[in-house]
């Protein structure tokens, strides 16, 4: 298993914002969130797919 470093993850997340083609406007933010949760929460892909907002503790903005 290869674990990417912070620079590699930053480039991956940035690349999600520059997708082109059909439905890129919807796919880009979803992929960015998907990969960010995988990296920062140390989740497997199947865990991210099953994740729902009710499963998360989201702090108040600010």
C-alpha contacts under 8 A as a table, 3 or more apart, distances in Angstrom:
res1	aa1	res2	aa2	distance
4	X	7	X	7.98
4	X	8	X	5.78
4	X	9	X	6.33
5	X	8	X	5.38
5	X	9	X	6.34
6	X	9	X	5.14
6	X	10	X	6.12
7	X	10	X	5.08
7	X	11	X	6.29
8	X	11	X	5.18
8	X	12	X	6.23
9	X	12	X	4.98
9	X	13	X	6.11
9	X	36	X	7.94
9	X	39	X	7.59
10	X	13	X	5.18
10	X	14	X	6.10
11	X	14	X	5.04
11	X	15	X	6.05
12	X	15	X	5.05
12	X	16	X	6.47
12	X	32	X	7.99
13	X	16	X	5.25
13	X	17	X	7.07
13	X	32	X	5.25
13	X	35	X	7.13
13	X	36	X	7.15
14	X	17	X	5.43
14	X	18	X	7.04
14	X	32	X	7.90
15	X	18	X	5.25
15	X	19	X	6.77
16	X	19	X	5.73
16	X	28	X	4.76
16	X	29	X	6.89
16	X	31	X	6.26
16	X	32	X	5.49
17	X	28	X	5.29
17	X	29	X	6.79
17	X	32	X	7.40
18	X	28	X	7.35
19	X	24	X	5.52
19	X	25	X	7.79
19	X	27	X	7.96
19	X	28	X	6.09
20	X	24	X	5.33
21	X	24	X	5.56
23	X	26	X	5.51
23	X	27	X	6.16
24	X	27	X	4.96
24	X	28	X	5.65
25	X	28	X	5.78
25	X	29	X	7.24
26	X	29	X	6.22
26	X	30	X	6.61
27	X	30	X	5.18
27	X	31	X	5.90
28	X	31	X	5.28
28	X	32	X	6.07
29	X	32	X	4.99
29	X	33	X	6.14
30	X	33	X	5.19
30	X	34	X	6.04
31	X	34	X	4.86
31	X	35	X	6.09
32	X	35	X	5.42
32	X	36	X	5.99
33	X	36	X	5.05
33	X	37	X	6.08
34	X	37	X	5.45
34	X	38	X	6.31
34	X	48	X	6.58
34	X	49	X	7.98
35	X	38	X	4.96
35	X	39	X	6.20
36	X	39	X	5.22
36	X	40	X	5.86
36	X	41	X	7.90
37	X	40	X	5.32
37	X	41	X	5.25
37	X	42	X	7.10
37	X	43	X	6.73
37	X	48	X	6.89
38	X	41	X	5.76
38	X	42	X	5.19
38	X	43	X	4.59
38	X	44	X	6.15
38	X	45	X	6.72
38	X	48	X	6.74
39	X	42	X	5.13
39	X	43	X	6.99
43	X	47	X	5.87
43	X	48	X	6.30
44	X	47	X	5.19
44	X	48	X	6.43
45	X	48	X	5.17
45	X	49	X	6.27
46	X	49	X	5.09
46	X	50	X	6.27
47	X	50	X	5.19
47	X	51	X	6.11
48	X	51	X	5.06
51	X	55	X	6.45
52	X	55	X	5.33
52	X	56	X	7.13
53	X	56	X	5.39
54	X	57	X	7.81
